[in-house]
Amino acid sequence: MAQARNAGCTGEDAEVAAWISAATERITAYTQQLFEPTPLVVVADVAPDGTALLPRRVRTVTSVTPVVSGDDAPSLPSSAYRVTSSEVLGGVDAVHLRWGGWDDLVVGAESYNGGWRGLFDRWGAEQARIEGEFGYATVPVLVTQACALLAAHMQAAAAPSDADSTAAPGLDVDDEGNNVRIENTDETTTPVAPSASTGSTQVDALLVGYLNRVSLIGGV
């Protein structure tokens, strides 16, 4: 809040918070990243070698379920896959299936029948539903600064001129001419569409190191 005000954002706390929220959403669309730990469910394509690239930085995976037609497949045990994360230098965000393990109590996944790897191959699943926690452990300093700058930039760009206020008296503006009617009652989490820019070249430059290139190919 203080950083956004220092960057030029004005108004009551609720208004500044709304601009920060709007800036956060735009940064998410531009970078295709989550900058704080966030529970998420994703569906990822599974390559022939069993690798499922994930569209966000992964922290932990709690459930992996092959997407198959007909009866629902059971969730795989942790022994049937391994997880890698870009949080480790040189790593990639992915779940590597067909890894190993077995369960003699699950038909088709018995140790003598190829285990989970053999069952997965027989399912012929092309996608997996993955549930877990995604995002950075803490918000990077540059991202925080970029969000503050973008909040001020968006507020300034949305401020109507005197002529606009006269032509549209229904606008809810403060004494400085800022549009303060900012409402967002949708509490559901929905995917944010990719964006080519945040709308500010200065902010784009601060965020270039955090662009998620993998998500641009849709996890293929």
C-alpha positions as a Python dict, from the first residue, in 0.01 Angstrom:
ca = {
    (1, 'M'): (0, 0, 0),
    (2, 'A'): (276, 246, 95),
    (3, 'Q'): (478, 162, -217),
    (4, 'A'): (176, 218, -440),
    (5, 'R'): (116, 559, -278),
    (6, 'N'): (483, 650, -319),
    (7, 'A'): (453, 557, -686),
    (8, 'G'): (165, 802, -726),
    (9, 'C'): (-151, 606, -640),
    (10, 'T'): (-407, 820, -454),
    (11, 'G'): (-738, 776, -273),
    (12, 'E'): (-873, 589, 26),
    (13, 'D'): (-712, 261, 130),
    (14, 'A'): (-991, 60, -34),
    (15, 'E'): (-936, 236, -367),
    (16, 'V'): (-558, 191, -358),
    (17, 'A'): (-607, -176, -266),
    (18, 'A'): (-839, -218, -565),
    (19, 'W'): (-576, -74, -801),
    (20, 'I'): (-313, -302, -649),
    (21, 'S'): (-544, -600, -709),
    (22, 'A'): (-601, -491, -1069),
    (23, 'A'): (-227, -450, -1121),
    (24, 'T'): (-164, -794, -972),
    (25, 'E'): (-408, -953, -1216),
    (26, 'R'): (-244, -777, -1510),
    (27, 'I'): (104, -887, -1396),
    (28, 'T'): (-20, -1245, -1365),
    (29, 'A'): (-153, -1230, -1722),
    (30, 'Y'): (177, -1089, -1850),
    (31, 'T'): (417, -1318, -1665),
    (32, 'Q'): (194, -1628, -1639),
    (33, 'Q'): (335, -1676, -1290),
    (34, 'L'): (199, -1688, -934),
    (35, 'F'): (410, -1484, -694),
    (36, 'E'): (283, -1633, -369),
    (37, 'P'): (194, -1991, -270),
    (38, 'T'): (-145, -2068, -424),
    (39, 'P'): (-353, -2391, -420),
    (40, 'L'): (-428, -2485, -779),
    (41, 'V'): (-559, -2768, -994),
    (42, 'V'): (-419, -2798, -1346),
    (43, 'V'): (-466, -3039, -1634),
    (44, 'A'): (-141, -3102, -1821),
    (45, 'D'): (-61, -3291, -2139),
    (46, 'V'): (148, -3604, -2089),
    (47, 'A'): (434, -3655, -2335),
    (48, 'P'): (520, -4006, -2463),
    (49, 'D'): (801, -4030, -2208),
    (50, 'G'): (555, -3958, -1924),
    (51, 'T'): (656, -3596, -1864),
    (52, 'A'): (375, -3349, -1785),
    (53, 'L'): (502, -2990, -1802),
    (54, 'L'): (324, -2762, -1556),
    (55, 'P'): (212, -2407, -1643),
    (56, 'R'): (323, -2252, -1312),
    (57, 'R'): (610, -2292, -1066),
    (58, 'V'): (523, -2595, -859),
    (59, 'R'): (592, -2622, -486),
    (60, 'T'): (414, -2940, -381),
    (61, 'V'): (189, -3194, -552),
    (62, 'T'): (-81, -3364, -346),
    (63, 'S'): (-274, -3551, -615),
    (64, 'V'): (-206, -3684, -966),
    (65, 'T'): (-495, -3846, -1153),
    (66, 'P'): (-477, -3967, -1515),
    (67, 'V'): (-757, -3826, -1730),
    (68, 'V'): (-920, -4125, -1901),
    (69, 'S'): (-1254, -4189, -2066),
    (70, 'G'): (-1514, -4402, -1896),
    (71, 'D'): (-1456, -4489, -1531),
    (72, 'D'): (-1244, -4249, -1333),
    (73, 'A'): (-887, -4362, -1283),
    (74, 'P'): (-756, -4373, -925),
    (75, 'S'): (-510, -4113, -805),
    (76, 'L'): (-154, -4230, -838),
    (77, 'P'): (56, -4284, -524),
    (78, 'S'): (361, -4067, -479),
    (79, 'S'): (584, -4362, -571),
    (80, 'A'): (440, -4359, -924),
    (81, 'Y'): (574, -4015, -1014),
    (82, 'R'): (835, -3759, -924),
    (83, 'V'): (811, -3379, -921),
    (84, 'T'): (1070, -3127, -1040),
    (85, 'S'): (1051, -2751, -990),
    (86, 'S'): (1205, -2442, -1148),
    (87, 'E'): (1270, -2324, -792),
    (88, 'V'): (1583, -2538, -820),
    (89, 'L'): (1836, -2385, -1058),
    (90, 'G'): (1822, -2571, -1389),
    (91, 'G'): (1498, -2747, -1296),
    (92, 'V'): (1171, -2748, -1487),
    (93, 'D'): (819, -2749, -1345),
    (94, 'A'): (692, -3096, -1428),
    (95, 'V'): (545, -3420, -1302),
    (96, 'H'): (726, -3722, -1439),
    (97, 'L'): (484, -4013, -1462),
    (98, 'R'): (546, -4383, -1531),
    (99, 'W'): (814, -4364, -1264),
    (100, 'G'): (757, -4684, -1072),
    (101, 'G'): (591, -4844, -771),
    (102, 'W'): (299, -5088, -751),
    (103, 'D'): (-6, -5179, -548),
    (104, 'D'): (-109, -5545, -536),
    (105, 'L'): (-456, -5437, -415),
    (106, 'V'): (-529, -5238, -734),
    (107, 'V'): (-623, -5445, -1039),
    (108, 'G'): (-368, -5385, -1313),
    (109, 'A'): (-114, -5212, -1087),
    (110, 'E'): (17, -5529, -922),
    (111, 'S'): (391, -5583, -895),
    (112, 'Y'): (372, -5881, -1131),
    (113, 'N'): (168, -5682, -1384),
    (114, 'G'): (403, -5390, -1443),
    (115, 'G'): (292, -5182, -1145),
    (116, 'W'): (166, -4827, -1186),
    (117, 'R'): (385, -4772, -1489),
    (118, 'G'): (231, -5066, -1672),
    (119, 'L'): (-122, -4961, -1573),
    (120, 'F'): (-62, -4605, -1688),
    (121, 'D'): (58, -4733, -2026),
    (122, 'R'): (-251, -4951, -2061),
    (123, 'W'): (-477, -4657, -1975),
    (124, 'G'): (-325, -4463, -2263),
    (125, 'A'): (-394, -4139, -2077),
    (126, 'E'): (-285, -3827, -2266),
    (127, 'Q'): (-351, -3584, -1980),
    (128, 'A'): (-321, -3580, -1602),
    (129, 'R'): (-512, -3378, -1344),
    (130, 'I'): (-262, -3240, -1094),
    (131, 'E'): (-351, -3077, -763),
    (132, 'G'): (-104, -2898, -542),
    (133, 'E'): (50, -2570, -438),
    (134, 'F'): (206, -2345, -699),
    (135, 'G'): (389, -2012, -699),
    (136, 'Y'): (690, -1839, -547),
    (137, 'A'): (761, -1877, -175),
    (138, 'T'): (780, -1497, -136),
    (139, 'V'): (710, -1209, -371),
    (140, 'P'): (1033, -1093, -541),
    (141, 'V'): (1131, -732, -468),
    (142, 'L'): (1118, -630, -835),
    (143, 'V'): (769, -773, -870),
    (144, 'T'): (649, -577, -567),
    (145, 'Q'): (793, -257, -713),
    (146, 'A'): (643, -334, -1053),
    (147, 'C'): (300, -386, -896),
    (148, 'A'): (317, -52, -714),
    (149, 'L'): (420, 132, -1031),
    (150, 'L'): (154, -40, -1238),
    (151, 'A'): (-120, 39, -986),
    (152, 'A'): (-34, 410, -1011),
    (153, 'H'): (-5, 387, -1391),
    (154, 'M'): (-345, 222, -1428),
    (155, 'Q'): (-513, 472, -1198),
    (156, 'A'): (-367, 765, -1390),
    (157, 'A'): (-472, 615, -1722),
    (158, 'A'): (-828, 561, -1598),
    (159, 'A'): (-874, 912, -1454),
    (160, 'P'): (-1131, 1097, -1667),
    (161, 'S'): (-1062, 1445, -1797),
    (162, 'D'): (-1286, 1739, -1699),
    (163, 'A'): (-1460, 1703, -2035),
    (164, 'D'): (-1526, 1335, -1971),
    (165, 'S'): (-1674, 1411, -1630),
    (166, 'T'): (-1908, 1669, -1781),
    (167, 'A'): (-2016, 1443, -2063),
    (168, 'A'): (-2074, 1147, -1834),
    (169, 'P'): (-2203, 1280, -1500),
    (170, 'G'): (-2276, 926, -1386),
    (171, 'L'): (-1907, 861, -1323),
    (172, 'D'): (-1819, 820, -956),
    (173, 'V'): (-1517, 1050, -920),
    (174, 'D'): (-1336, 1210, -629),
    (175, 'D'): (-1220, 1572, -599),
    (176, 'E'): (-910, 1493, -804),
    (177, 'G'): (-1110, 1347, -1092),
    (178, 'N'): (-1022, 983, -1021),
    (179, 'N'): (-1278, 717, -1101),
    (180, 'V'): (-1334, 544, -767),
    (181, 'R'): (-1608, 300, -862),
    (182, 'I'): (-1404, -19, -873),
    (183, 'E'): (-1592, -330, -781),
    (184, 'N'): (-1498, -695, -804),
    (185, 'T'): (-1748, -932, -646),
    (186, 'D'): (-1627, -1244, -825),
    (187, 'E'): (-1442, -1449, -564),
    (188, 'T'): (-1385, -1751, -788),
    (189, 'T'): (-1038, -1828, -923),
    (190, 'T'): (-1029, -1830, -1302),
    (191, 'P'): (-735, -1860, -1541),
    (192, 'V'): (-589, -1528, -1652),
    (193, 'A'): (-543, -1501, -2027),
    (194, 'P'): (-186, -1434, -2148),
    (195, 'S'): (-104, -1072, -2226),
    (196, 'A'): (169, -926, -2448),
    (197, 'S'): (227, -633, -2213),
    (198, 'T'): (119, -488, -1880),
    (199, 'G'): (50, -159, -2053),
    (200, 'S'): (362, 3, -1908),
    (201, 'T'): (701, -38, -2075),
    (202, 'Q'): (870, 44, -1743),
    (203, 'V'): (685, -235, -1565),
    (204, 'D'): (743, -475, -1855),
    (205, 'A'): (1117, -414, -1820),
    (206, 'L'): (1109, -491, -1446),
    (207, 'L'): (922, -817, -1505),
    (208, 'V'): (1108, -954, -1807),
    (209, 'G'): (1314, -1186, -1589),
    (210, 'Y'): (999, -1349, -1449),
    (211, 'L'): (825, -1438, -1775),
    (212, 'N'): (705, -1797, -1780),
    (213, 'R'): (811, -1912, -2127),
    (214, 'V'): (690, -2271, -2075),
    (215, 'S'): (323, -2171, -2042),
    (216, 'L'): (330, -2014, -2389),
    (217, 'I'): (329, -2362, -2541),
    (218, 'G'): (47, -2483, -2323),
    (219, 'G'): (236, -2755, -2141),
    (220, 'V'): (309, -2954, -2455),
}
